[in-house]
Amino acid sequence: MIEQQPKTNGYQLAKVVGVIAIMASALSQEYGSGINFVATQSLSVYPKIEYLVPLAMFVTGLFYLPKVFLFMRFGKIMPRAGGSYVWITRSLGMQIGFIVHFLWWASLAFAIGVLAFAFGTFLSAGLVSAGLAGGIFFVTPWGHIISGAVAIWLIFWLHYRGIGNYAKLVTILMVAVLITAAIVVAVGFSHNPASFAQAVHTKLHLTVAAPASSGAPTLSAFLSVCTLFIFAYGGISAAPFLGGEAKDGSRSVPLGILWGWIAAIVLFSLVALAIFHAAPWWAIVTLIGHGDTAYATTPGLVGLLGSPFLAAGLNLLVALIVGKTIAPQMMGTSRLVFAWAQDHLFPARFAQTSRWQTPSAALFLSAIIGTLSLVQSALIGWSIGVTFRSIAILLVLALLGIGVLNLRWGSRFRNSHWRDPIAKGWGIIIAAVLGIIIAIALIDSVLVVPKTPLAFQPAFQALVAVVIGAIIYQWAVANARAKGIQIHEIAEELPLE
């Protein structure tokens, strides 16, 4: 299956991706379970956020601004397949860059299976809403496995046969995202809490009412929810992985990141405002407490307000949107493995490309792990949590900021030809410091999640991933040394494209 591809014009990967595809890739990874599930379900863990959920969604997007600035600067100077892995290893060193990205890679790879599992849930809801009782099959363990595996391997096949297929897929699905967001915004702003309470009473025979006294939202709950929403904006972090396949990467990568961030913060904020305009926080908390969690989602809430036809159509659209999120996850995890193999941290076969110039072995590994994660989610139920992925994203932000400061004032990379283009100017220094502060504050707010078993605690999951990453790194160092390769010296040069 894995074929070595001769380089075309000196490049190992096909340079065919433009600004729109990079933007669509970011938006495709972002607009999925984050806005359709996590936004409302955040109230189940942090009810003291109350009516501030839409504000938290907007503020989280603003928290990303230093990261966007850093990503644009690094992306302009170092557009490579490894994205931020390349940037951190070339500004701080190989070990820390690999370990933090192994943590990120583990969160993304296992998330492929979780998303494939969720695909079955939304697919079932759409089919049942359309009157097809057989749709209930897709929320059985085997239904989840079959539907999720089909989604994973179909995306693998399309991606394997060329990055151009991937670019077309995410661009087309970006249109589906815009249509879905428009429907949610229209329905949300055309209803009010009174009409929502009436709909809940009529369809669920449940009475929802505002509490007589609830206190005020807390800062700790607000920051914790912001950290959860970091996951929702995670596509911005994955967009730079297309740097090795971008046409005119020094221009298209930073522009794609910028437009992806602007689109995400506008869409996320509008959708959150619309949902909570019609369904107030206390109504959603009541639904969750009553066990009606299927309705405490964006399509569920809209379905309560609209016709069965609208509910069915929206659930099917959301199923498509959640399923398509697998594509950028698979792209990001495979490009990380490809970059590691280029740096001799993974076996050389993972740096090989197919005749379509895609990292075939790395893609295959991502699909296999995603499938195993899917089976685990369906049969066992254990999974890496959203907060764990948010911590990995925030660690990358903090280390990028430290990397900028190291390039500016450190000694190791003082003679690197990328030092001045990246670290020059006080604007990048301010962004670096802000990024470090934001990352530390948000990570601290969620290291321990209330009423959560140890295996699901973000701090515990992160520690396990760091230990495994450190072991793999030491193995790679010893293996490379036996071949006469010094891993620490690799960071002195940029990887081949």
C-alpha positions in Angstrom: 0.0 0.0 0.0 2.8 2.4 0.8 4.7 3.6 -2.2 7.8 5.9 -2.3 7.1 8.9 -4.4 9.9 10.7 -6.2 10.0 14.4 -5.3 8.3 16.7 -7.8 10.2 20.0 -8.3 12.2 19.2 -5.2 9.1 18.8 -2.9 8.0 15.6 -1.3 4.4 16.9 -0.7 2.1 18.3 -3.4 2.0 22.1 -3.2 -1.7 22.6 -4.2 -3.5 24.1 -1.2 -4.5 27.7 -1.2 -5.9 30.3 1.4 -9.5 29.1 1.1 -8.6 25.5 1.7 -6.5 26.4 4.8 -9.3 28.6 6.1 -11.9 25.8 5.4 -9.6 23.3 7.1 -9.5 25.4 10.3 -13.3 26.0 10.2 -14.0 22.4 9.5 -12.1 21.2 12.5 -13.7 23.9 14.7 -17.3 23.9 13.8 -18.5 20.5 15.0 -19.1 19.1 18.5 -17.7 22.2 20.1 -20.6 24.5 19.2 -23.3 21.7 18.8 -22.6 19.9 22.0 -20.0 21.4 24.3 -21.4 24.9 24.4 -24.7 23.8 26.0 -23.3 20.8 27.9 -20.7 23.1 29.7 -23.6 23.9 32.0 -23.7 20.3 33.3 -20.1 20.7 34.7 -20.0 24.4 35.4 -23.6 25.6 36.1 -22.3 28.8 37.7 -21.4 30.1 34.3 -25.2 30.7 33.9 -26.1 33.3 31.2 -22.5 34.1 30.3 -21.9 31.1 28.0 -22.2 33.2 24.8 -19.8 35.8 26.3 -17.4 33.0 27.2 -17.5 31.8 23.6 -16.7 35.3 22.3 -14.0 35.9 24.9 -12.3 32.6 24.2 -12.0 33.7 20.6 -10.3 36.9 21.8 -8.0 34.8 24.0 -6.9 33.2 20.7 -5.7 36.6 19.3 -2.1 36.3 20.6 -2.0 32.7 19.2 -3.2 33.9 15.8 -0.5 36.6 15.8 2.2 34.0 16.7 0.9 31.5 14.2 0.8 34.0 11.4 4.4 35.1 12.1 5.8 31.6 12.4 3.7 30.4 9.5 5.1 33.1 7.3 8.7 32.2 8.1 8.4 28.4 8.5 5.5 26.9 6.5 6.0 23.2 7.0 4.0 20.1 7.4 4.8 19.8 11.1 3.3 23.2 11.9 3.8 24.3 15.5 6.0 21.2 16.1 8.6 22.5 13.7 8.3 26.0 15.2 8.8 24.9 18.8 11.6 22.5 18.1 13.4 25.2 16.1 13.0 27.8 18.9 13.2 25.7 22.1 14.7 22.3 21.2 13.7 18.8 20.0 12.7 17.2 23.3 10.2 19.7 24.6 8.8 20.2 21.1 8.2 16.5 20.6 6.8 15.7 24.0 4.2 18.6 24.0 3.1 17.6 20.5 2.9 14.0 21.4 0.4 15.0 24.0 -1.4 17.0 21.4 -1.2 14.2 18.9 -2.7 11.7 21.3 -5.6 14.0 22.0 -6.3 14.5 18.3 -5.8 10.8 17.3 -8.2 9.5 19.9 -10.6 12.4 19.1 -11.0 10.9 15.6 -12.7 7.9 17.2 -14.8 10.0 19.5 -16.0 12.1 16.6 -16.8 9.0 14.6 -18.8 7.8 17.6 -20.7 11.1 17.8 -21.4 10.8 14.1 -23.7 7.8 14.8 -25.5 9.7 17.5 -26.5 12.6 15.3 -27.1 10.4 12.3 -29.6 8.4 14.4 -31.3 11.5 15.7 -31.8 12.8 12.1 -33.1 9.5 10.8 -35.5 9.0 13.7 -36.7 12.6 13.4 -37.4 11.9 9.7 -39.7 9.0 10.8 -37.2 6.2 10.0 -37.4 4.1 13.1 -34.5 1.9 11.9 -32.2 4.9 12.6 -32.1 3.8 16.2 -29.6 1.2 15.1 -26.9 3.8 14.9 -26.9 4.5 18.6 -26.3 0.8 19.4 -22.6 -0.2 19.9 -22.4 -1.9 16.5 -24.3 0.9 14.8 -21.7 3.4 16.2 -18.9 1.2 15.1 -20.2 0.6 11.6 -21.2 4.2 10.8 -18.1 5.6 12.4 -15.7 3.2 10.7 -17.3 4.0 7.3 -16.7 7.7 8.0 -13.1 7.2 9.0 -12.1 5.0 6.1 -13.9 7.0 3.5 -12.1 10.1 4.6 -8.8 8.1 4.7 -9.4 6.9 1.1 -10.2 10.4 -0.3 -7.2 11.9 1.6 -4.8 9.2 0.5 -5.6 9.8 -3.1 -4.4 13.4 -2.9 -4.4 16.5 -0.7 -6.5 18.1 -3.5 -9.4 15.8 -2.6 -9.0 16.8 1.0 -9.0 20.5 0.1 -12.2 20.1 -2.0 -13.9 18.1 0.8 -13.3 20.7 3.5 -14.2 23.6 1.2 -17.6 22.0 0.2 -18.3 21.1 3.9 -17.5 24.7 4.9 -20.7 25.6 2.9 -22.6 23.1 5.0 -21.3 24.8 8.1 -22.5 28.2 6.9 -25.9 26.8 6.0 -26.3 25.1 9.4 -25.2 28.2 11.3 -27.7 30.3 9.4 -30.5 28.0 10.3 -29.6 28.0 14.0 -29.2 31.8 14.1 -32.6 32.3 12.3 -34.5 29.9 14.6 -32.8 31.1 17.8 -33.4 34.8 17.3 -37.0 34.3 16.1 -38.0 32.7 19.4 -37.8 33.8 23.1 -37.7 32.0 26.5 -41.5 31.9 26.8 -42.0 30.1 23.4 -39.1 27.7 24.3 -40.7 26.9 27.7 -44.0 26.3 26.0 -42.3 24.0 23.4 -40.6 22.0 26.2 -43.9 21.6 28.1 -45.8 20.5 24.9 -43.3 18.1 23.5 -41.5 16.8 26.7 -44.3 17.4 29.3 -41.7 19.2 31.4 -42.1 22.5 33.1 -39.1 24.9 33.0 -39.0 28.2 34.9 -36.4 30.7 35.9 -35.1 30.2 39.5 -36.3 32.6 42.1 -32.7 33.1 43.2 -29.5 31.7 41.7 -26.7 34.0 42.8 -24.3 35.4 40.3 -21.9 33.7 37.8 -18.4 33.0 39.2 -15.1 34.0 37.6 -13.7 30.5 38.2 -16.7 28.9 36.3 -16.3 31.5 33.5 -12.5 30.8 33.0 -13.2 27.0 33.2 -15.8 27.2 30.4 -13.4 29.4 28.4 -10.9 26.6 28.6 -13.5 24.0 27.4 -14.2 26.3 24.5 -10.5 26.4 23.6 -11.2 22.9 22.1 -13.9 24.4 20.0 -11.5 26.8 18.4 -8.8 24.1 18.0 -8.9 24.1 14.2 -6.8 27.3 14.2 -4.1 25.2 15.8 -4.4 22.5 13.1 -4.4 24.8 10.1 -0.6 25.2 9.9 -0.1 21.5 9.4 -1.0 22.2 5.7 2.1 24.4 5.5 4.0 21.8 3.6 1.3 21.5 0.9 0.4 25.2 0.6 1.0 27.2 -2.6 3.1 30.2 -1.7 3.0 29.1 1.9 4.6 32.2 3.3 1.5 34.1 2.2 -1.3 31.5 2.2 -0.7 30.0 5.6 -0.9 33.3 7.7 -3.9 34.5 5.6 -5.7 31.2 6.0 -5.1 31.3 9.8 -6.4 34.8 10.0 -9.5 34.3 8.0 -10.2 31.0 9.8 -10.1 32.8 13.2 -12.3 35.6 12.0 -14.9 33.2 10.6 -14.8 31.0 13.7 -15.3 33.9 16.2 -18.2 35.4 14.2 -20.0 32.1 13.6 -19.5 30.7 17.2 -20.6 33.9 18.9 -23.7 34.3 16.7 -24.8 30.7 17.1 -24.2 30.8 20.9 -26.1 34.1 21.2 -29.0 32.7 19.1 -29.3 29.5 21.1 -29.2 31.2 24.5 -31.6 33.9 23.3 -34.3 31.3 22.8 -33.2 28.7 25.5 -32.0 30.4 28.7 -29.4 28.7 30.8 -31.8 27.7 33.5 -34.0 25.8 31.0 -30.9 23.9 29.6 -29.8 23.0 33.2 -33.4 21.7 33.8 -33.2 19.6 30.7 -29.9 18.1 31.7 -31.0 17.5 35.2 -34.1 15.8 34.0 -32.1 13.4 31.8 -33.1 15.0 28.5 -29.5 15.5 27.4 -30.3 14.7 23.8 -32.3 18.0 23.7 -29.6 19.9 25.5 -27.6 20.2 22.2 -27.8 22.8 19.5 -29.8 20.6 17.1 -31.9 19.3 19.9 -32.9 22.8 21.1 -33.6 23.9 17.6 -35.6 20.8 17.0 -37.8 21.6 20.0 -38.6 25.0 18.5 -39.1 23.9 14.9 -41.0 21.4 12.9 -40.0 17.7 12.8 -38.8 18.3 9.2 -36.5 21.0 10.4 -35.3 18.9 13.3 -34.5 16.0 11.0 -32.8 18.1 8.4 -30.7 19.9 11.1 -29.7 16.7 12.8 -28.6 15.2 9.5 -26.6 18.4 8.6 -24.9 18.3 12.1 -24.1 14.6 11.6 -22.4 15.5 8.3 -20.6 18.4 10.1 -19.4 16.3 13.0 -18.4 13.5 10.6 -16.4 15.9 8.5 -14.4 17.0 11.5 -12.6 13.7 11.2 -10.9 15.0 8.1 -8.8 17.8 9.6 -8.1 15.7 12.7 -6.7 13.0 10.4 -4.8 15.6 8.4 -3.2 17.1 11.5 -2.2 13.8 13.2 -0.7 12.4 10.0 1.4 15.5 9.3 2.7 15.4 12.8 3.9 11.8 12.3 5.3 12.7 8.9 7.3 15.6 10.5 8.5 13.3 13.3 9.8 10.8 10.8 11.6 13.6 8.9 13.4 14.4 12.1 14.2 10.7 12.8 11.9 10.6 15.8 9.7 8.0 14.1 10.6 5.2 11.7 11.5 6.4 8.2 8.6 4.7 6.6 6.3 7.4 8.0 8.1 10.0 6.0 7.3 8.1 2.7 4.6 9.4 0.4 2.2 7.8 -2.0 2.1 8.4 -5.7 -0.4 11.1 -5.0 2.2 12.8 -2.7 0.4 12.1 0.6 2.0 10.8 3.7 0.5 7.3 3.3 1.9 5.4 6.3 1.1 8.4 8.6 -2.4 8.6 7.3 -2.9 4.9 7.8 -1.7 5.1 11.4 -4.1 7.9 12.1 -7.0 5.9 10.7 -6.1 2.8 12.6 -5.9 4.7 15.9 -9.1 6.5 15.2 -10.8 3.2 14.5 -9.5 1.7 17.8 -10.7 4.7 19.7 -14.1 4.4 18.0 -14.4 0.7 19.1 -13.3 1.7 22.6 -15.8 4.5 22.8 -18.6 2.2 21.6 -17.8 -0.9 23.8 -16.1 0.6 26.8 -16.9 4.2 27.0 -13.5 5.5 28.1 -12.2 8.4 26.1 -9.7 11.3 26.3 -11.7 14.3 27.5 -12.3 17.7 25.8 -10.4 19.5 28.6 -7.3 17.3 27.9 -7.3 18.5 24.3 -7.7 22.1 25.4 -4.7 21.7 27.7 -2.6 20.4 24.9 -3.6 23.4 22.7 -2.8 25.8 25.5 0.6 24.3 26.2 1.5 24.8 22.5 0.5 28.5 22.9 2.6 28.9 26.0 5.7 27.2 24.5 5.4 29.2 21.3 5.5 32.4 23.4 8.5 31.1 25.3 10.1 30.1 22.0 9.8 33.7 20.7 11.4 35.0 23.9 14.2 32.4 23.5 14.8 33.4 19.9 15.0 37.1 20.9 17.3 36.8 24.0 18.5 33.2 24.2 21.8 31.9 22.9 21.2 28.6 21.3 19.4 29.8 18.2 21.2 33.2 18.0 22.7 32.4 14.6 19.6 30.8 13.1 18.5 32.5 9.9 14.9 32.5 11.1 15.7 34.3 14.4 15.3 37.9 13.3 12.3 37.4 10.9 10.3 35.8 13.8 11.5 37.6 16.9 12.0 41.1 15.6 9.6 43.8 16.8 7.8 44.5 20.1 4.5 43.4 18.8 5.5 39.7 18.6 7.0 40.0 22.1 3.8 41.4 23.5 1.8 38.6 21.8 4.2 36.0 23.3 3.9 37.3 26.8 0.1 37.5 26.5 0.0 34.0 25.1 2.0 32.7 28.1 -0.2 34.4 30.6 -3.5 33.3 29.0 -2.3 29.7 28.7 -1.2 29.5 32.3 -4.4 31.1 33.7 -6.7 28.8 31.6 -4.8 25.6 32.3 -4.8 26.3 36.0 -8.6 26.6 35.9 -9.2 23.1 34.7 -6.4 20.8 35.8 -8.9 19.2 38.2 -12.5 18.9 37.1 -15.2 18.6 39.8 -16.9 15.2 40.3 -14.7 13.5 37.7 -13.0 10.1 38.2 -9.2 10.0 38.2 -8.9 8.4 34.7 -10.8 11.3 33.2 -9.0 14.0 35.1 -7.2 16.3 32.6 -4.1 16.5 34.8 -3.8 12.7 35.0 -4.4 12.1 31.3 -1.8 14.8 30.4 0.8 13.3 32.8 0.3 9.8 31.3 0.8 11.2 27.8 3.9 13.2 28.8 5.5 10.1 30.3 4.8 8.0 27.2 6.1 10.8 25.0 9.3 11.1 27.0 9.9 7.3 26.7 9.4 7.4 23.0 11.7 10.4 22.7 14.5 8.6 24.6 14.0 5.5 22.5 14.3 7.7 19.3 17.5 9.4 20.6 19.1 6.0 21.3 18.1 4.6 18.0 19.3 7.6 16.0 22.6 7.6 17.9 23.2 4.0 16.9 22.9 5.3 13.3 25.3 8.2 13.9 22.5 10.8 14.1 22.4 13.4 16.9 18.8 14.3 17.4 19.5 17.6 19.2 21.4 18.9 16.1 18.4 18.4 13.8 16.8 21.6 15.2 19.6 23.6 13.7 17.9 23.3 10.3 14.4 23.3 8.9 12.9 20.0 7.7 12.6 19.4 3.9 9.3 20.3 2.4 
